[in-house]
């Protein structure tokens, strides 16, 4: 009888330890995901500045636009803008004409953020305006 109680007690303790172990594992995973995102935004300062001012999904972030235009001011030549955005992992399309669309994905906590930049250039090929869309994509 004592042997049965001892085995039953050990089984109950083992079962009780599972939620604690799972909590620790989930906590470590969340910490890792956040650290990975922080490192990404440290390495990509433009995206980091825009993320710092806009935490919501939006099709037209005024705060992210203002952060973008502080770093890439109006009047910047188109090729300089494209070169800077490539360093930030943004892929640009529509290099011909006054409009340029650039996109990338970045860590967003427990999912991904899709960044879409719509850039307007004047007739001389200088940045005149921007619109920033940020979409949260949860995995």
N, C-alpha and C positions, 0 to 999 in steps of 0.2 A: 504494500500500500504506500509506504514512504517513497519507494522508487517511482511509482506512478505519479505522486504529487510533485516530486522533484522534476520529472520530465514535463509534466503539465505546466509547472511554474516557468521552466526554461522556455517552453514553447510560447507561453503568453508574453514573456519578456521579449522574445525574438520578434513576435508579431507587433508588439508595442514600439519596438525600435524602428520598424519600417517607416512610419510617418516622419519620425525625427530625421532619419537618414535622407528621405525624399526631400524634406524641407531644406536641409543643408545643401543637397545637390541642386535644387532649384535656385536657391540663393546664390550659389557659386556660378551657376549658368547666367543668371541675370547680371551679376557683377561682371562676368566676362563680356557679355554683349554690350554693356554700357562702356566698359573700358575700350572695347574695339571701336565703338562709335566715337568716343572721345579722341582716340588716336587718329581716326580718319579725319575728323574736323580740325584737329591740330595740324595735320599735314595739308589740309585744303582750306586755307584761311577765308577765302571768299564764301564758300559754302558754309563755313563755320559762323561767319558774321551774320549771314542771312538766316541761318537756323537759330542763332541766339535771339533774334528779334521776332521770329515767327514760329510758334509752336503748333499751329493749327494747319489742317489741310485747307487750301484755298485756291481758287482760280485766279485771284488777283491780289497778291499781298503787297500792300502799300509799304509796310515796314521793311520787307525784304527788298523791295525796289529801292527804297531810300538807302539801305545798307549797300546794295549793289552800286548805286550811283556815287556813293562816297568813295568806293574803292576804284571804280571804273567811271570816271566823271564824263559827263556829256562833252563831246568834242574829241574824244579819243578815236584814233583811226581804226577802221574796221579790222585790218590785219593784226593790229596790236591787241584788240579785243579778242579775236579768235585765238591768238597765241596764248593769251592769259587763260581763256576758258579751257583750252586743251590741257593746260597744266592742272586745272581743277577737275579733270576727267569729263568735261562736258563735250559732247559730240554735236557739232554744228552742221546744219543743212540750210541750203538756200543762200549760198554765198553770192549769188548774182542778184542784183537789185537792192532795194532799200530795206528789205526785211530779212532777218536771220533768226532761225529757231535753233536753240541748243537744249540738249537734254542729257540727264545722267541719273543714275540711281545711287543712293548712299544709305548707310545704316541709319535706322530711325528708331532705335530702342528695340522693341520686340517685332519689328518688321523692317520695311524699307521705305525710303522717301524717294519719290520721283520728282525731280526738279525740271521744270520747263521754263526756259527764258525766251521771251519774244523780244527781239531787239530791233529798233528802228534806226536807220542811218539816213543822213541828209544826202543831198546830191553830190557833195564832196567826199562821201564815204566816211563821215564822222558820226559817232554815236549821238543820237538825238533823244531817244527815250527807251524805256524798258518796261516790260510787264513780266512778273514772276508768278508762276503757278507751282504749288507744292502739293503733292498728293501722297497721302499715307497709304501704304500697301502692307497689310498685315498678312503674314505667312501662316 
